[in-house]
Amino acid sequence: MVERTTRQSSRKDLTDLADLSRAPILSFLQKQVQPRAPRPKAATLAPAATPPAGTFRWILEYSPRRLLKWLWEYFSHRLGRRHSFMSYDASSPDNGIYSLEGDDDIRIALAGDWGTGTDEAAAVAELMTAFMPHYSIHLGDVYFVGDASEVDENFLGIKNPANEYDPCLWPKGIKGSFALNGNHEMYARGIAYFDRMLPALGLNSNGKPARQKASYFCLQNDYWRIVALDTGYNSIGWPLIEYVLQPDCALRPELIHWLRNVVQLQDDDTRGIVVLSHHEYYSAYDHWYPKPAKQLAQFISRPVLWFWGHEHRMTIYNEFGVPGGIKAFGRCIGHGGMPVDLPPKKAKHSQCRVEFVDHRIYENDERLKVGYNGFARMRLQANQLSIEYVDRYDAVIFSEAWKTEDGFLTRVR
């Protein structure tokens, strides 16, 4: 168990990320208010008596200079063509399918919405490193807007000379590390994600990452297939128009072609299937993005385990699926580094039943009423799969185990 201590922070404050809007224009706006250095913390660890003020509590801190910088950054990042969608070259031996290696016990660390540069993100990274994973996988979102400076500072561990924060480095796996594309990476048109993040990731070769070639991939062995999807690329639209015609996060045609012709997800493949994405398939508390699940239905006819982020909480769901979409045991783990949303008293969508959600209030020195950050520790042992969901103090708050037989998942007690 990690000791709970109070110390002067050298990293970013959760306060500046609280109530962050999913609207790109407001994410760029809130970015301008972040101070150059961490604020002094409260003298004692204590939960806030009331939730933080509304989304626009920081609007009063604006100056004309900040306003002009916001407008410049928003339009310079949002206007123009997004980065080309990277896919696997049919003539290359690297087709995006990689063999899981790790003897009889393969360890995989999963975290979503980690790229914040906060003390909490750093604490989660330390625990992930201590797990000594063979593979580490980020489920997407580098904040505030995924531009080059934020990717460097909040993911690649490169100091930003424009402020006094210590950077955060994504923990690397023994065999390799990967990152999915999120909507915040695409707020800067995906340029820093594809050109800066992916070259620093992928399978390790001679002690160095060999580059993650695309924003989707498959890790597999004789018992399991972990299929990682890019729901982020189509999570944005044209500036301003996207608020009227909301993007559906559909999978790109190149990715569908890869699933059909390279991965060949077919009923006669009897391995258990784990799906990874940034956006949630469904949620008891938030918006749904069912389009990818409907696209997968042409390949998959049996229930899967599906891990996602985007929604900033940790939730375990019973099996659920929309008409025309695949069935999935959903696991939301978007609590890697952002202020974690506490579940409301009443679910917005009661049809997708919650097995477990973390209700605990995180005692913090910023006096925010938020939940606990954390990540998931996955282990593969032959046809057995186990997951421990741990918080930033290394406490296991939920665990589960599964086995696959003839392609079907069975819960193991």
Rosetta blueprint (number, residue, H / E / L):
1 M L
2 V L
3 E L
4 R L
5 T L
6 T L
7 R L
8 Q L
9 S L
10 S L
11 R L
12 K E
13 D L
14 L H
15 T H
16 D H
17 L H
18 A L
19 D L
20 L L
21 S L
22 R L
23 A L
24 P H
25 I H
26 L H
27 S H
28 F H
29 L H
30 Q H
31 K H
32 Q L
33 V L
34 Q L
35 P L
36 R L
37 A L
38 P L
39 R L
40 P L
41 K L
42 A L
43 A L
44 T L
45 L L
46 A L
47 P L
48 A L
49 A L
50 T L
51 P L
52 P L
53 A L
54 G L
55 T L
56 F L
57 R L
58 W L
59 I H
60 L H
61 E H
62 Y L
63 S L
64 P H
65 R H
66 R H
67 L H
68 L H
69 K H
70 W H
71 L H
72 W H
73 E H
74 Y H
75 F H
76 S H
77 H H
78 R H
79 L L
80 G L
81 R L
82 R L
83 H L
84 S L
85 F L
86 M L
87 S L
88 Y L
89 D L
90 A L
91 S L
92 S L
93 P L
94 D L
95 N L
96 G L
97 I E
98 Y E
99 S E
100 L L
101 E L
102 G L
103 D L
104 D L
105 D L
106 I E
107 R E
108 I E
109 A E
110 L E
111 A E
112 G L
113 D L
114 W L
115 G E
116 T L
117 G L
118 T E
119 D H
120 E H
121 A H
122 A H
123 A H
124 V H
125 A H
126 E H
127 L H
128 M H
129 T H
130 A H
131 F L
132 M L
133 P L
134 H L
135 Y E
136 S E
137 I E
138 H E
139 L L
140 G L
141 D L
142 V E
143 Y L
144 F L
145 V L
146 G L
147 D L
148 A H
149 S H
150 E H
151 V H
152 D H
153 E H
154 N H
155 F L
156 L E
157 G L
158 I L
159 K L
160 N L
161 P L
162 A L
163 N L
164 E L
165 Y L
166 D L
167 P L
168 C L
169 L E
170 W L
171 P L
172 K L
173 G L
174 I L
175 K L
176 G E
177 S E
178 F E
179 A E
180 L L
181 N L
182 G L
183 N H
184 H H
185 E H
186 M H
187 Y L
188 A L
189 R L
190 G L
191 I H
192 A H
193 Y H
194 F H
195 D H
196 R H
197 M H
198 L H
199 P H
200 A H
201 L L
202 G E
203 L E
204 N E
205 S E
206 N L
207 G L
208 K E
209 P E
210 A L
211 R L
212 Q L
213 K L
214 A L
215 S L
216 Y L
217 F E
218 C E
219 L E
220 Q E
221 N L
222 D L
223 Y L
224 W E
225 R E
226 I E
227 V E
228 A E
229 L L
230 D L
231 T L
232 G L
233 Y L
234 N L
235 S L
236 I L
237 G L
238 W L
239 P L
240 L L
241 I H
242 E H
243 Y H
244 V L
245 L L
246 Q L
247 P L
248 D L
249 C L
250 A L
251 L L
252 R L
253 P H
254 E H
255 L H
256 I H
257 H H
258 W H
259 L H
260 R H
261 N H
262 V H
263 V H
264 Q L
265 L L
266 Q L
267 D L
268 D L
269 D L
270 T L
271 R L
272 G E
273 I E
274 V E
275 V E
276 L E
277 S L
278 H L
279 H L
280 E L
281 Y L
282 Y L
283 S L
284 A L
285 Y L
286 D L
287 H L
288 W L
289 Y L
290 P L
291 K H
292 P H
293 A H
294 K H
295 Q H
296 L H
297 A L
298 Q L
299 F L
300 I L
301 S L
302 R L
303 P L
304 V E
305 L E
306 W E
307 F E
308 W E
309 G L
310 H L
311 E L
312 H L
313 R L
314 M E
315 T E
316 I E
317 Y E
318 N E
319 E E
320 F E
321 G L
322 V L
323 P L
324 G L
325 G L
326 I L
327 K L
328 A E
329 F E
330 G E
331 R E
332 C E
333 I E
334 G L
335 H L
336 G L
337 G L
338 M L
339 P L
340 V E
341 D L
342 L L
343 P L
344 P L
345 K L
346 K L
347 A L
348 K L
349 H L
350 S L
351 Q L
352 C L
353 R L
354 V E
355 E E
356 F E
357 V E
358 D L
359 H L
360 R L
361 I L
362 Y L
363 E L
364 N L
365 D L
366 E L
367 R L
368 L L
369 K L
370 V L
371 G E
372 Y L
373 N L
374 G E
375 F E
376 A E
377 R E
378 M E
379 R E
380 L E
381 Q E
382 A L
383 N L
384 Q E
385 L E
386 S E
387 I E
388 E E
389 Y E
390 V E
391 D E
392 R L
393 Y L
394 D L
395 A L
396 V E
397 I E
398 F E
399 S E
400 E E
401 A E
402 W E
403 K E
404 T E
405 E E
406 D L
407 G L
408 F E
409 L E
410 T E
411 R E
412 V E
413 R L
